[in-house]
């Protein structure tokens, strides 16, 4: 599973309950670093919210969207949670993410900002 724009990786940790490996990709090194440094606090937050400890592994990678697909395998699921509203080249990014999917793969995406043109689309 790939978590694109995963930030600190809280959704990655949640997804790791079902996936053997989750790769959390974010363009911000500081977000990736914070998520790794504070991983136990994220796990405690999830546990306090009633979620089980993750069984899978979370790998964190800081990179720009232009590097997507370089050195990455294909994925059964690509998560795009609350990030498309902040992406400049949304069509290009979604195309690259779709190209990383295995046949029959899923790309669940959320755009929580109701006024976002990406959400309208």
C-alpha positions, 0 to 999 in steps of 0.5 A: 500500500502507498500513502501519498502525501502521508505527512506524519504517517498516522493513516499509514500506521492505521493502514498497516493494520491490514497491509503487510507494508505501507510506504508513506510518501510526503514531499516534506522531510520534516513531516516524514522525520516527525512521523518517524521520531514520534511514531510511538505517540502516533501508535498510542493515539490510535490505540487510545482511539480504539484501534489495534497496534499495526501488524505491518511495517511503515516505511517513510520516504520524502520525495517530490511527486516527480519522483513517483514510480522511481524505485517503487513497486506497484500497489494494490492500494494507493491512499490519497487522503486530504492532499489533492487540494494542495497539489498544483498539478492534480491531473499529473499526480493522479495519473502517476499514482494510477500508473502505480496501481496493480490491475484491479487496484484501488485509489481512494481519495478524499478532498475534505475542503468543500470549496476546493475545485478538486472536490468539485471535479 
